[in-house]
Amino acid sequence: PSLFTLDASLFKRFSLAAIREGMAIQFRAEFFNVLNQVAFQAPPATNLNINSGSFGQLNSAYPARIGQLALKVTF
């Protein structure tokens, strides 16, 4: 099976020059697999017996949509 994911990120920098010159805070929002498409993993090696009733079945998938937020302080 093929694997296609769309990842996105947003960054916003806020200056804190009133507190200290050159100081800033950066807000980050990152999202992985934004479209939430199913990406199946390859079948395990134990499932390659052609005489097995579960031959060729894809029973596991990669993680769904993931998001993370962060604050970064630079000084």
C-alpha positions as CSV (number, residue, x, y, z in Angstrom):
1,P,0.0,0.0,0.0
2,S,1.1,3.5,-0.7
3,L,1.7,6.1,1.9
4,F,0.6,9.7,1.4
5,T,0.2,12.3,4.2
6,L,-0.1,16.0,4.2
7,D,1.6,17.9,7.1
8,A,1.2,21.5,8.0
9,S,2.6,24.0,10.5
10,L,2.0,27.6,11.6
11,F,4.4,29.8,13.4
12,K,3.9,33.2,15.0
13,R,6.6,35.3,16.6
14,F,5.8,37.9,19.3
15,S,8.5,40.4,20.3
16,L,9.2,40.9,24.0
17,A,11.4,43.9,23.6
18,A,9.6,45.7,26.4
19,I,11.0,43.1,28.8
20,R,14.5,42.7,27.3
21,E,16.0,43.7,24.0
22,G,16.1,40.8,21.5
23,M,13.7,38.6,23.6
24,A,10.8,36.9,21.8
25,I,8.3,34.1,22.1
26,Q,7.4,31.9,19.2
27,F,4.1,30.0,19.1
28,R,4.1,26.9,16.9
29,A,1.2,24.6,15.8
30,E,2.2,21.5,13.9
31,F,-0.2,18.9,12.4
32,F,0.6,15.6,10.8
33,N,-1.7,13.7,8.4
34,V,-4.0,16.8,8.2
35,L,-6.4,15.1,5.8
36,N,-6.6,12.1,8.1
37,Q,-6.2,9.5,5.3
38,V,-5.9,5.9,6.3
39,A,-2.5,4.5,5.6
40,F,-2.4,0.7,6.1
41,Q,0.8,-1.1,7.2
42,A,2.2,-4.0,5.3
43,P,1.0,-7.4,6.5
44,P,3.3,-9.2,9.0
45,A,5.7,-11.8,7.7
46,T,3.7,-14.5,9.5
47,N,0.7,-13.7,7.3
48,L,2.3,-14.6,4.0
49,N,1.2,-18.2,3.9
50,I,-1.1,-18.5,0.8
51,N,-3.0,-21.4,2.4
52,S,-4.0,-19.2,5.5
53,G,-7.5,-17.9,5.8
54,S,-6.1,-14.4,6.6
55,F,-3.7,-14.3,3.7
56,G,-3.3,-10.7,2.3
57,Q,-5.4,-9.0,4.9
58,L,-4.2,-5.6,6.2
59,N,-5.1,-5.4,9.9
60,S,-3.1,-2.4,11.1
61,A,-2.7,1.2,10.1
62,Y,-0.4,4.1,10.8
63,P,-1.5,6.7,13.4
64,A,-4.4,9.1,12.6
65,R,-4.2,12.9,12.6
66,I,-1.7,14.2,15.2
67,G,-1.3,17.8,16.4
68,Q,1.1,19.5,18.7
69,L,1.4,23.0,20.1
70,A,4.6,24.6,21.5
71,L,6.0,27.9,22.9
72,K,9.6,28.7,22.3
73,V,11.3,31.5,24.2
74,T,14.4,33.1,22.7
75,F,16.7,35.6,24.5
